């Protein structure tokens, strides 16, 4: 990187940091909409106010117990993933069963045709067909 690019980059970063518009990565609060009328819901919130973001890690350390809401949300995600996996496996199993049944039917048909051809070729015309020419004891 040349010196001109480096100085330009530093100038852009300096101007952005001194800008009044860039205060934090927080979503501005709209006075007209409330959380109850927000169609996105509480699960869709990505950004949080700067004060909450600063205190987030202080309130919850790595070893702190999870709240019941967090445990429930994680459990719902696990159950949803299990359901999708189960449906996928069931669909794959059904497809394989259909394929195996078709293959079995085709093999039965080929075997039946080859048996009929063998019987027609070896039939001498003097005796009844072989299936009726069995010795009974």
GUNUTOR-79442 format. One record per atom (N, C-alpha, C): residue in one letter; z, y, x. Coordinates in pm, whole numbers, padded with zeros to 5 digits, always signed. Last residue first. Example, Ala and Ser with C-alpha at 12.3 -4.5 7.8 and 13.67 -1.06 7.14 Angstrom:
2
s+00708-00225+01285s+00714-00106+01367s+00787+00003+01290a+00780-00569+01319a+00780-00450+01230a+00780-00330+01320
// end
This chain:
137
x-00441-08805-04636x-00364-08925-04602x-00285-08976-04716x-00778-08694-04638x-00644-08684-04695x-00569-08812-04665x-01004-08520-04441x-00945-08650-04473x-00806-08628-04530x-01229-08281-04568x-01109-08314-04491x-01057-08448-04536x-01446-08131-04660x-01466-08263-04602x-01346-08305-04518x-01434-07871-04733x-01410-07967-04838x-01418-08111-04787x-01492-07741-04496x-01361-07714-04556x-01330-07808-04670x-01754-07822-04437x-01640-07878-04364x-01508-07855-04431x-01967-07903-04721x-01917-07814-04616x-01783-07863-04561x-02076-08252-04754x-02032-08123-04808x-01979-08033-04695x-02349-08379-04556x-02211-08384-04603x-02177-08251-04670x-02607-08305-04496x-02579-08436-04552x-02441-08443-04614x-02635-08062-04372x-02695-08078-04501x-02666-08211-04568x-02509-07991-04138x-02626-08080-04129x-02692-08105-04264x-02392-07696-03996x-02397-07775-04121x-02524-07860-04119x-02391-07527-03780x-02354-07667-03757x-02359-07753-03883x-02464-07279-03890x-02544-07336-03781x-02516-07486-03766x-02266-07232-04079x-02405-07243-04122x-02490-07311-04015x-02041-07223-03910x-02051-07327-04012x-02195-07345-04060x-02101-06993-03757x-02084-07122-03690x-02100-07236-03790x-02105-06798-03959x-02226-06827-03883x-02216-06962-03813x-01837-06806-04040x-01943-06842-04134x-02072-06876-04061x-01719-06717-03802x-01688-06851-03853x-01795-06897-03951x-01817-06458-03787x-01855-06553-03682x-01825-06697-03726x-01698-06347-04020x-01843-06354-04006x-01885-06456-03901x-01425-06372-03957x-01479-06439-04074x-01630-06454-04063x-01412-06203-03731x-01378-06346-03719x-01436-06424-03836x-01480-05956-03844x-01564-06014-03738x-01538-06163-03723x-01264-05930-04026x-01401-05935-04075x-01495-05997-03971x-01047-05917-03849x-01055-06025-03948x-01197-06041-04000x-01114-05678-03718x-01110-05803-03642x-01117-05923-03736x-01086-05496-03930x-01216-05514-03866x-01222-05644-03787x-00810-05523-03981x-00908-05558-04084x-01047-05581-04024x-00708-05429-03737x-00679-05565-03780x-00780-05612-03885x-00798-05164-03743x-00842-05253-03636x-00821-05398-03675x-00655-05072-03968x-00802-05073-03969x-00856-05168-03861x-00393-05101-03871x-00435-05176-03989x-00588-05185-03996x-00394-04922-03657x-00372-05064-03631x-00418-05148-03749x-00433-04678-03796x-00530-04723-03695x-00516-04874-03672x-00200-04671-03951x-00331-04673-04016x-00438-04724-03920x-00010-04663-03744x-00010-04775-03838x-00144-04785-03910x-00075-04417-03624x-00093-04540-03548x-00095-04662-03640x-00010-04240-03833x-00147-04245-03781x-00171-04375-03705x+00264-04295-03856x+00175-04323-03968x+00030-04332-03922x+00352-04203-03605x+00369-04343-03641x+00277-04382-03756x+00290-03930-03624x+00224-04011-03522x+00235-04160-03556x+00466-03860-03834x+00321-03843-03849x+00245-03928-03748x+00711-03916-03714x+00673-03989-03835x+00522-03979-03857x+00709-03732-03505x+00710-03875-03474x+00667-03957-03595x+00714-03494-03656x+00603-03521-03565x+00595-03670-03533x+00959-03517-03788x+00835-03511-03866x+00714-03544-03779x+01129-03512-03563x+01127-03629-03651x+00999-03632-03733x+01080-03254-03464x+01053-03371-03380x+01040-03497-03466x+01169-03098-03679x+01030-03090-03637x+00991-03212-03554x+01442-03176-03677x+01359-03203-03795x+01211-03199-03758x+01525-03082-03428x+01529-03226-03457x+01441-03261-03576x+01493-02807-03470x+01412-02874-03367x+01409-03025-03390x+01686-02771-03670x+01546-02741-03699x+01454-02809-03597x+01918-02839-03528x+01878-02919-03644x+01732-02895-03680x+01919-02636-03336x+01910-02776-03293x+01863-02863-03409x+01946-02409-03501x+01828-02423-03414x+01810-02568-03371x+02195-02460-03617x+02075-02452-03702x+01948-02468-03620x+02354-02445-03388x+02343-02573-03459x+02221-02574-03551x+02330-02175-03326x+02280-02275-03231x+02261-02410-03300x+02454-02069-03556x+02314-02037-03527x+02254-02139-03430x+02715-02174-03529x+02633-02210-03645x+02485-02185-03619x+02795-02045-03294x+02791-02192-03298x+02702-02238-03413x+02785-01779-03378x+02698-01824-03269x+02685-01976-03269x+02981-01786-03581x+02843-01750-03615x+02746-01797-03506x+03212-01842-03439x+03161-01944-03531x+03016-01915-03571x+03176-01743-03093x+03217-01720-03231x+03156-01827-03320x+03283-01919-02801x+03178-01864-02887x+03234-01842-03027x+03521-01822-02556x+03480-01911-02666x+03376-01841-02751x+03434-01736-02222x+03493-01702-02352x+03439-01797-02459x+03316-01769-01983x+03408-01874-02027x+03469-01846-02163x+03165-01543-01943x+03098-01672-01944x+03186-01782-02002x+03283-01292-02176x+03260-01345-02042x+03195-01482-02056x+03241-01037-02377x+03216-01180-02378x+03187-01227-02236x+03302-00771-02325x+03363-00837-02440x+03351-00989-02431x+03145-00716-02104x+03289-00703-02092x+03360-00776-02206x+02889-00746-02195x+02939-00846-02100x+03089-00833-02077x+02880-00522-02375x+02851-00659-02419x+02912-00762-02324x+02905-00258-02312x+03028-00334-02337x+03005-00481-02368x+02642-00174-02288x+02731-00160-02173x+02857-00246-02190x+02542-00218-02543x+02485-00293-02430x+02578-00287-02309x+02684-00033-02693x+02707-00176-02715x+02657-00258-02598x+02575+00201-02586x+02719+00179-02577x+02751+00030-02598x+02303+00179-02652x+02344+00177-02512x+02494+00148-02496x+02221-00049-02920x+02255+00083-02867x+02315+00071-02727x+01978-00307-02857x+02105-00261-02913x+02135-00123-02855x+01685-00496-02943x+01756-00395-02866x+01885-00356-02936x+01628-00683-03141x+01617-00718-03000x+01699-00621-02916x+01674-00819-03451x+01708-00706-03365x+01707-00750-03220x+01636-01034-03615x+01517-00978-03550x+01550-00862-03456x+01865-01100-03746x+01823-01187-03638x+01705-01131-03559x+01899-00918-03954x+01980-00900-03833x+01935-00989-03718x+01577-00813-04092x+01702-00888-04090x+01776-00873-03959x+01340-00694-04162x+01343-00780-04044x+01469-00864-04037x+01373-00523-04375x+01309-00652-04400x+01315-00747-04281x+01660-00350-04459x+01573-00379-04344x+01507-00515-04364x+01848-00302-04645x+01710-00288-04688x+01612-00318-04576x+02080-00341-04500x+02060-00423-04619x+01915-00417-04665x+02076-00150-04303x+02058-00290-04265x+02032-00379-04386x+01877+00126-04419x+02004+00062-04388x+01977-00082-04353x+01683+00410-04354x+01691+00267-04379x+01828+00215-04340x+01717+00680-04293x+01668+00644-04425x+01683+00494-04455x+01792+00707-04030x+01893+00740-04131x+01849+00693-04269x+01737+00486-03775x+01673+00557-03884x+01777+00582-03992x+01814+00493-03439x+01868+00467-03573x+01793+00552-03674x+01593+00360-03195x+01656+00475-03261x+01701+00438-03402x+01685+00100-02984x+01603+00136-03098x+01669+00255-03167x+01713+00149-02632x+01774+00126-02762x+01678+00169-02871x+01712+00175-02352x+01622+00082-02420x+01680+00046-02556x+01760+00531-02307x+01800+00391-02292x+01697+00305-02364x+01614+00766-02267x+01759+00766-02251x+01809+00625-02229x+01345+00932-02233x+01386+00798-02194x+01535+00800-02165x+01330+01203-02289x+01295+01107-02394x+01344+00967-02361x+01379+01356-02067x+01483+01353-02170x+01455+01246-02276x+01312+01250-01732x+01264+01281-01866x+01378+01268-01967x+01389+01160-01491x+01438+01293-01530x+01397+01331-01671x+01254+00920-01474x+01401+00917-01476x+01459+01052-01519x+00988+01004-01467x+01037+00924-01580x+01189+00924-01588x+00980+01138-01223x+00956+01214-01345x+01003+01137-01469x+01032+00924-01050x+01124+01038-01055x+01104+01117-01183x+00809+00762-01095x+00943+00712-01125x+01044+00825-01136x+00608+00935-01000x+00607+00891-01140x+00746+00841-01180x+00681+00963-00732x+00676+01082-00817x+00679+01042-00964x+00655+00701-00640x+00787+00765-00637x+00789+00886-00730x+00377+00675-00671x+00468+00589-00746x+00608+00649-00752x+00285+00864-00487x+00252+00878-00628x+00348+00795-00714x+00379+00754-00251x+00432+00884-00295x+00402+00907-00442x+00226+00515-00248x+00372+00509-00250x+00432+00641-00299x-00035+00611-00232x+00007+00533-00348x+00160+00529-00360x-00023+00737+00016x-00053+00818-00103x-00012+00743-00231x+00025+00533+00195x+00130+00634+00173x+00103+00717+00048x-00090+00215+00062x-00100+00334+00146x+00010+00433+00109x+00000-00117+00086x+00000+00000+00000x+00000+00123+00090
// end
